Amino acid sequence: MSVQRIAIFDINGTLYKKTSKEEFFKYVCYRNNYKLLSLYHLTLFKLLGNLRLINQTQFKENFFNYLDGLPPDQVDRYAREYWSVEYSYYFNDGLLKRVEELRNEGVKIVCASGGLDVYMRPLFEFFEVNAYFCTQVRYTNQTYQVVGKACKEEEKIRRVEEHFGKGNYQVVEAYSDDPEAMLDIAEKPYIVEEDEVNPYNK
């Protein structure tokens, strides 16, 4: 089996100029006429996550409590509406162009995001990729629980390796707005800051 050449792109703050975690929260509130009574709760968990006082999996489960009671088919419907508005207007034009260039060179396009698959999945009906990996969740007793680990840092690499097979892929380029693990395994890593794409020094 020949080694597959892949390029990995983060979504939030990288391909997508905004952060879907917060923007989708606003959209769900808008669609459900929620009063933002839980905003303090969500802000608290965001602070705890930033201070690393809770791990990424705990952070994901608690931040997304606002989805509790909304079954997956309803979240999916909201997500389709949301991404139909956001894509491609709020995406980085330069990176979308690079995606097409890489695709034409035979490089497989892979997206890896910490966002929950229940609302990220519909994006890839608008934006075609060869593979995508998000934080997997299960809807049980009207709440969303993370299956395994949040798709962050080394977990992104593990998911890519699981999909393509160890030693069967070569990361030719990687893009993220954070200096994360997937940049360290790329031949050409790039950091995205304020829509500017710059080489990342490992």
ZISUL-V376300 format. One record per helix or strand of 2 or more residues. SS is the DSSP state (h for helix, s for strand). FROM is the first residue (numbers start at 0). TO is the last residue. Records with the same first field share a line. If there is no record, write none. Layout:
SS: FROM-TO  FROM-TO
//
This chain:
s: 3-8  107-115  130-134  136-139  142-145  168-175  187-192  195-198
h: 19-31  38-49  55-66  71-85  92-103  116-119  122-125  153-163  180-183
//
